[in-house]
Every structure is written in structure tokens, then in C-alpha cells.
Amino acid sequence: MQRVSLKGQTVGQPLNDARHFVLLGTGYPTEAEAKTAGEFYETAFMLALARVRVGADFGDRSAKGLFTKEGLKWLEEQHGQRVFNNVHGLMVFPSDPKPQLAAFKAGALRSASKDSFTQAFAVATTKNFALDQRERLAFSLFNASFFQPSADSRFLLLVMAIEALIDPSPRSAESQAHVDWLTSATKTAVIPKEERESMLGAIRWLRKESIGQAGRRLVEARLGTRQYDGQSASNFFTYVYQTRSNLVHGNFPYPTFEMVGGISATLEVFVSELLTIPRIGPPEQSA
């Protein structure tokens, strides 16, 4: 019988007190079926945590710290049973005979309502999809934001999570023709070679819409008419992106620490919904 359970990594520890978790699935006849199920439930878990805005490290961008074959053999001799590397991420292994505990870990830094998480997880497990590479990276950056010691670093990682989803589209044929003209004019301009190459590199980027344009298109498509701090999703993104530019490039007026902290609180909700609504619908539908 197939079964999936969520436990604290320490035996007998209540989930509310746990810092590391094991989502353990058993009863799959083949390694391929177990891997497919593991990817499905890991994605559902990731979505449910993002919906209730609980940060967790799923190991995508973490050091693995694996033992060598010789190290594993030594541990097996010491413990008298099979020992697998405790991979920080998804792992598939034979369950008979039972090995030392080995599964993916998620270190949560904030608690959430049990009912809210359960409802979001239940909705996520009714969907059949896989996250693409852009989404996977965006989830990793969103989760990493919960582990930051300062408002500035947290804010920047939340903006990076949005940027990871942005895929600028080509500009119109007329605009690209103008870019071709600029390219030709720059190639024949009497200017130093290094400056010319630098300008040509900048001009090539003009073939696609700007990050700002692409970002507004993305959030309008995903968030529709939802509002954040009394602004449309598109206007809130523009405000956030300008604040990010002022902070990163030292543009005046410089955002204060208090300003960044205030934006980050709403931005956390914004990114959570940007990641989850396309997959499991608005929060009110899973409540």
C-alpha cells in the first residue's frame, strides 16, 4: 500500500517543534514510480509552504556534503545496517531492509496554521504538473529570502525570485529593424573599439522588451486585478523594481531601511501569490 507521511527528522518530535522534516513515501513497486511520486509530492509541499509563506530549504542550491563510498562502508560496519547518504533533496531508495534515515530536509523558519497548510497541500495534490526550471529557481530564491538576517537582503532575494520568472519577448518587427539600423550605424562610427563593442552589446539587448515591460506583463497575466498596498499588481511591481534599482545602483532617493522592510512585508505576499496562483488558484479558493 502506498503511503505518504510528514514527520520531524528526530523520532517522536512534534512537527511544531521540528526544524528539519522528512516527507516519506513508501509502497512503490519500482524506483521510477517512487521517483515520479517523490517529485510530485515535493512540488505539492513546496507550493503549500509558499502559499502559507513558510520558508524552507529544499536543497536545490545547498551544499550536499555527501560521504564517499568508503565512508558509507565504514558507517555500515559501525551500525550493522545499510547507510545511505542523507541527500539534502529528493532521494529514492529500497526500503527493505530498512536503512538509516535518508530523505529530503526542509528547515522551516516560520510556523503556519495547520488548517491553512493542509488545505493548500490538499489542493496541490489534486493537480498534475511539474515546475519548469524558471519556477524551480524562483521557489528557491523565495525560500532563501526567509533565511536572511537583514531586510535589504530579504528584499533583494524576493525581487530576484520575480526576475527568475521573467522571459522578455522580442520587440515588434519595426522596432527590431530600428535596432538593426542602430547596429549598422554603430559599427561604422568613428569611435574607439572598446566603446563600440560595449555599445553594440547594449544595443543587442534592445531586440527584446525591457525587464520592466516583461515583468508587468508577467504579473498582469498571473495576478490579474489583485491589489497590493492599494496598487494594481503591475503598478506594485513597477514600484518594487524601481526601489530595487535605487538600492542596488545607489540612485537617489535611496530607500531607507524602514522603507525596504515595509515593502518586503507586502512583497512576500506578492511573490507567494505570483508563484502559487497559476498552479493552485487564489488563496480564497483553497481556504
TORTOR-394023 format. One record per residue (C-alpha): residue in three letters; x, y, z. Coordinates in steps of 0.5 Angstrom, whole numbers, always signed. Layout:
+------+-------+-------+-------+
| resn |     u |     v |     w |
+------+-------+-------+-------+
|  ALA |     X |     Y |     Z |
...
+------+-------+-------+-------+
# end
This chain:
+------+-------+-------+-------+
| resn |     u |     v |     w |
+------+-------+-------+-------+
|  MET |    +0 |    +0 |    +0 |
|  GLN |    +3 |    +7 |    -2 |
|  ARG |    +3 |   +12 |    +4 |
|  VAL |    +6 |   +19 |    +5 |
|  SER |    +7 |   +22 |   +12 |
|  LEU |   +11 |   +28 |   +14 |
|  LYS |   +15 |   +28 |   +20 |
|  GLY |   +20 |   +31 |   +24 |
|  GLN |   +27 |   +29 |   +23 |
|  THR |   +28 |   +27 |   +30 |
|  VAL |   +24 |   +21 |   +32 |
|  GLY |   +18 |   +23 |   +37 |
|  GLN |   +19 |   +30 |   +36 |
|  PRO |   +12 |   +34 |   +35 |
|  LEU |   +12 |   +38 |   +28 |
|  ASN |   +11 |   +45 |   +32 |
|  ASP |   +18 |   +44 |   +35 |
|  ALA |   +22 |   +41 |   +29 |
|  ARG |   +27 |   +45 |   +25 |
|  HIS |   +28 |   +39 |   +20 |
|  PHE |   +23 |   +35 |   +16 |
|  VAL |   +22 |   +28 |   +13 |
|  LEU |   +17 |   +27 |    +7 |
|  LEU |   +17 |   +20 |    +7 |
|  GLY |   +13 |   +16 |    +2 |
|  THR |   +13 |    +8 |    +2 |
|  GLY |   +10 |    +2 |    -2 |
|  TYR |   +12 |    +4 |    -9 |
|  PRO |   +14 |    -2 |   -13 |
|  THR |   +19 |    +1 |   -18 |
|  GLU |   +25 |    +6 |   -17 |
|  ALA |   +22 |   +10 |   -23 |
|  GLU |   +15 |   +10 |   -20 |
|  ALA |   +18 |   +12 |   -13 |
|  LYS |   +22 |   +18 |   -16 |
|  THR |   +16 |   +21 |   -20 |
|  ALA |   +11 |   +21 |   -14 |
|  GLY |   +17 |   +24 |   -10 |
|  GLU |   +18 |   +30 |   -15 |
|  PHE |   +10 |   +30 |   -15 |
|  TYR |    +9 |   +31 |    -7 |
|  GLU |   +16 |   +35 |    -6 |
|  THR |   +13 |   +40 |   -11 |
|  ALA |    +6 |   +40 |    -7 |
|  PHE |   +10 |   +41 |    -1 |
|  MET |   +14 |   +47 |    -4 |
|  LEU |    +7 |   +50 |    -6 |
|  ALA |    +3 |   +49 |    +0 |
|  LEU |    +9 |   +52 |    +4 |
|  ALA |   +10 |   +58 |    -1 |
|  ARG |    +2 |   +59 |    +0 |
|  VAL |    +2 |   +60 |    +7 |
|  ARG |    +9 |   +64 |    +7 |
|  VAL |   +13 |   +59 |   +11 |
|  GLY |   +21 |   +59 |    +8 |
|  ALA |   +24 |   +52 |    +8 |
|  ASP |   +31 |   +50 |    +5 |
|  PHE |   +29 |   +44 |    +0 |
|  GLY |   +37 |   +43 |    -2 |
|  ASP |   +37 |   +46 |    -9 |
|  ARG |   +42 |   +51 |    -8 |
|  SER |   +45 |   +48 |    -2 |
|  ALA |   +52 |   +44 |    -1 |
|  LYS |   +50 |   +37 |    -1 |
|  GLY |   +56 |   +34 |    +4 |
|  LEU |   +56 |   +27 |    +2 |
|  PHE |   +60 |   +21 |    +5 |
|  THR |   +65 |   +17 |    +0 |
|  LYS |   +63 |   +10 |    -1 |
|  GLU |   +69 |    +8 |    +4 |
|  GLY |   +66 |   +13 |    +9 |
|  LEU |   +59 |   +10 |    +8 |
|  LYS |   +62 |    +3 |    +8 |
|  TRP |   +65 |    +5 |   +15 |
|  LEU |   +59 |    +7 |   +18 |
|  GLU |   +55 |    +1 |   +16 |
|  GLU |   +60 |    -3 |   +19 |
|  GLN |   +59 |    +1 |   +26 |
|  HIS |   +52 |    +1 |   +26 |
|  GLY |   +51 |    -6 |   +23 |
|  GLN |   +46 |    -4 |   +17 |
|  ARG |   +45 |    +0 |   +11 |
|  VAL |   +47 |    +7 |   +11 |
|  PHE |   +45 |   +12 |    +5 |
|  ASN |   +48 |   +19 |    +4 |
|  ASN |   +43 |   +24 |    +7 |
|  VAL |   +42 |   +28 |    +1 |
|  HIS |   +39 |   +35 |    +2 |
|  GLY |   +34 |   +34 |    -3 |
|  LEU |   +29 |   +28 |    -6 |
|  MET |   +32 |   +21 |    -5 |
|  VAL |   +30 |   +15 |    -8 |
|  PHE |   +32 |    +8 |    -4 |
|  PRO |   +30 |    +1 |    -3 |
|  SER |   +26 |    +0 |    +4 |
|  ASP |   +28 |    -7 |    +5 |
|  PRO |   +32 |    -8 |    +9 |
|  LYS |   +31 |    -1 |   +13 |
|  PRO |   +37 |    +4 |   +12 |
|  GLN |   +39 |    +9 |   +17 |
|  LEU |   +34 |   +15 |   +16 |
|  ALA |   +35 |   +19 |    +9 |
|  ALA |   +30 |   +23 |    +6 |
|  PHE |   +30 |   +31 |    +4 |
|  LYS |   +30 |   +36 |    +9 |
|  ALA |   +26 |   +43 |   +10 |
|  GLY |   +28 |   +47 |   +15 |
|  ALA |   +22 |   +52 |   +16 |
|  LEU |   +23 |   +59 |   +20 |
|  ARG |   +16 |   +61 |   +21 |
|  SER |   +10 |   +57 |   +23 |
|  ALA |    +3 |   +57 |   +20 |
|  SER |    -4 |   +55 |   +21 |
|  LYS |    -4 |   +47 |   +21 |
|  ASP |   -11 |   +48 |   +17 |
|  SER |    -8 |   +53 |   +12 |
|  PHE |    -3 |   +49 |   +10 |
|  THR |    -7 |   +42 |   +10 |
|  GLN |   -12 |   +46 |    +5 |
|  ALA |    -6 |   +48 |    +1 |
|  PHE |    -3 |   +42 |    +1 |
|  ALA |    -9 |   +38 |    -1 |
|  VAL |   -11 |   +43 |    -7 |
|  ALA |    -4 |   +42 |    -9 |
|  THR |    -4 |   +34 |    -9 |
|  THR |   -10 |   +35 |   -14 |
|  LYS |    -6 |   +38 |   -19 |
|  ASN |    -2 |   +34 |   -24 |
|  PHE |    +4 |   +39 |   -26 |
|  ALA |   +12 |   +40 |   -26 |
|  LEU |   +15 |   +46 |   -24 |
|  ASP |   +20 |   +49 |   -30 |
|  GLN |   +27 |   +51 |   -29 |
|  ARG |   +25 |   +58 |   -28 |
|  GLU |   +20 |   +57 |   -23 |
|  ARG |   +24 |   +52 |   -19 |
|  LEU |   +29 |   +57 |   -19 |
|  ALA |   +24 |   +63 |   -17 |
|  PHE |   +22 |   +58 |   -11 |
|  SER |   +29 |   +57 |    -9 |
|  LEU |   +30 |   +65 |    -8 |
|  PHE |   +23 |   +66 |    -5 |
|  ASN |   +25 |   +61 |    +0 |
|  ALA |   +32 |   +63 |    +1 |
|  SER |   +29 |   +70 |    +3 |
|  PHE |   +27 |   +67 |   +10 |
|  PHE |   +34 |   +66 |   +12 |
|  GLN |   +37 |   +73 |   +11 |
|  PRO |   +39 |   +77 |   +17 |
|  SER |   +37 |   +84 |   +14 |
|  ALA |   +31 |   +87 |   +11 |
|  ASP |   +36 |   +89 |    +5 |
|  SER |   +38 |   +82 |    +3 |
|  ARG |   +31 |   +79 |    +4 |
|  PHE |   +28 |   +85 |    +0 |
|  LEU |   +33 |   +83 |    -6 |
|  LEU |   +32 |   +76 |    -6 |
|  LEU |   +25 |   +77 |    -7 |
|  VAL |   +26 |   +81 |   -13 |
|  MET |   +30 |   +76 |   -15 |
|  ALA |   +25 |   +71 |   -15 |
|  ILE |   +21 |   +75 |   -19 |
|  GLU |   +26 |   +76 |   -24 |
|  ALA |   +27 |   +69 |   -25 |
|  LEU |   +20 |   +68 |   -28 |
|  ILE |   +21 |   +74 |   -33 |
|  ASP |   +22 |   +72 |   -40 |
|  PRO |   +23 |   +78 |   -44 |
|  SER |   +19 |   +77 |   -51 |
|  PRO |   +22 |   +80 |   -58 |
|  ARG |   +20 |   +87 |   -60 |
|  SER |   +16 |   +89 |   -66 |
|  ALA |   +19 |   +88 |   -73 |
|  GLU |   +19 |   +95 |   -74 |
|  SER |   +23 |   +96 |   -67 |
|  GLN |   +28 |   +91 |   -69 |
|  ALA |   +29 |   +94 |   -76 |
|  HIS |   +31 |  +100 |   -72 |
|  VAL |   +36 |   +96 |   -68 |
|  ASP |   +39 |   +94 |   -74 |
|  TRP |   +40 |  +101 |   -76 |
|  LEU |   +43 |  +103 |   -70 |
|  THR |   +48 |   +97 |   -70 |
|  SER |   +50 |   +98 |   -77 |
|  ALA |   +51 |  +106 |   -75 |
|  THR |   +55 |  +104 |   -69 |
|  LYS |   +59 |   +99 |   -73 |
|  THR |   +61 |  +105 |   -78 |
|  ALA |   +62 |  +110 |   -72 |
|  VAL |   +69 |  +113 |   -71 |
|  ILE |   +70 |  +111 |   -64 |
|  PRO |   +75 |  +107 |   -60 |
|  LYS |   +74 |  +100 |   -61 |
|  GLU |   +72 |   +98 |   -54 |
|  GLU |   +67 |  +103 |   -53 |
|  ARG |   +64 |  +101 |   -60 |
|  GLU |   +64 |   +94 |   -57 |
|  SER |   +61 |   +96 |   -51 |
|  MET |   +55 |  +100 |   -54 |
|  LEU |   +54 |   +94 |   -59 |
|  GLY |   +53 |   +89 |   -53 |
|  ALA |   +48 |   +94 |   -50 |
|  ILE |   +44 |   +95 |   -57 |
|  ARG |   +43 |   +88 |   -58 |
|  TRP |   +39 |   +88 |   -51 |
|  LEU |   +34 |   +92 |   -55 |
|  ARG |   +32 |   +87 |   -59 |
|  LYS |   +27 |   +84 |   -53 |
|  GLU |   +23 |   +88 |   -49 |
|  SER |   +26 |   +91 |   -42 |
|  ILE |   +25 |   +87 |   -36 |
|  GLY |   +20 |   +92 |   -33 |
|  GLN |   +16 |   +91 |   -39 |
|  ALA |   +16 |   +84 |   -39 |
|  GLY |   +15 |   +84 |   -31 |
|  ARG |    +9 |   +88 |   -32 |
|  ARG |    +6 |   +83 |   -37 |
|  LEU |    +8 |   +77 |   -33 |
|  VAL |    +5 |   +80 |   -26 |
|  GLU |    -2 |   +82 |   -30 |
|  ALA |    -2 |   +75 |   -33 |
|  ARG |    -1 |   +72 |   -27 |
|  LEU |    -5 |   +76 |   -22 |
|  GLY |   -10 |   +80 |   -26 |
|  THR |   -14 |   +85 |   -22 |
|  ARG |   -11 |   +83 |   -15 |
|  GLN |    -8 |   +89 |   -11 |
|  TYR |    -2 |   +90 |    -6 |
|  ASP |    -2 |   +96 |    -2 |
|  GLY |    -7 |   +99 |    -5 |
|  GLN |    -4 |   +99 |   -12 |
|  SER |    -5 |   +94 |   -18 |
|  ALA |    +0 |   +88 |   -19 |
|  SER |    +3 |   +92 |   -25 |
|  ASN |    +4 |   +98 |   -21 |
|  PHE |    +6 |   +95 |   -15 |
|  PHE |   +12 |   +91 |   -19 |
|  THR |   +14 |   +98 |   -22 |
|  TYR |   +15 |  +101 |   -15 |
|  VAL |   +18 |   +95 |   -12 |
|  TYR |   +23 |   +95 |   -19 |
|  GLN |   +25 |  +102 |   -18 |
|  THR |   +26 |  +101 |   -11 |
|  ARG |   +31 |   +95 |   -12 |
|  SER |   +34 |  +100 |   -18 |
|  ASN |   +35 |  +105 |   -13 |
|  LEU |   +38 |  +101 |    -7 |
|  VAL |   +43 |   +97 |   -12 |
|  HIS |   +45 |  +102 |   -16 |
|  GLY |   +45 |  +108 |   -11 |
|  ASN |   +40 |  +112 |   -14 |
|  PHE |   +37 |  +118 |   -11 |
|  PRO |   +33 |  +118 |    -7 |
|  TYR |   +36 |  +112 |    -3 |
|  PRO |   +31 |  +107 |    +0 |
|  THR |   +31 |  +107 |    +8 |
|  PHE |   +32 |  +101 |   +12 |
|  GLU |   +25 |  +102 |   +14 |
|  MET |   +22 |  +103 |    +7 |
|  VAL |   +25 |   +97 |    +5 |
|  GLY |   +23 |   +93 |   +11 |
|  GLY |   +16 |   +96 |   +10 |
|  ILE |   +16 |   +94 |    +2 |
|  SER |   +18 |   +87 |    +4 |
|  ALA |   +12 |   +85 |    +8 |
|  THR |    +8 |   +86 |    +2 |
|  LEU |   +13 |   +84 |    -3 |
|  GLU |   +13 |   +77 |    +1 |
|  VAL |    +5 |   +76 |    +0 |
|  PHE |    +6 |   +79 |    -8 |
|  VAL |   +11 |   +73 |    -9 |
|  SER |    +8 |   +68 |    -6 |
|  GLU |    +2 |   +69 |   -10 |
|  LEU |    +6 |   +70 |   -16 |
|  LEU |    +9 |   +63 |   -15 |
|  THR |    +2 |   +59 |   -13 |
|  ILE |    -4 |   +62 |   -16 |
|  PRO |    -2 |   +60 |   -23 |
|  ARG |    -2 |   +53 |   -20 |
|  ILE |    -7 |   +52 |   -15 |
|  GLY |   -11 |   +58 |   -15 |
|  PRO |   -12 |   +64 |   -11 |
|  PRO |   -12 |   +63 |    -3 |
|  GLU |   -19 |   +64 |    -2 |
|  GLN |   -20 |   +58 |    -7 |
|  SER |   -16 |   +54 |    -3 |
|  ALA |   -19 |   +56 |    +4 |
+------+-------+-------+-------+
# end
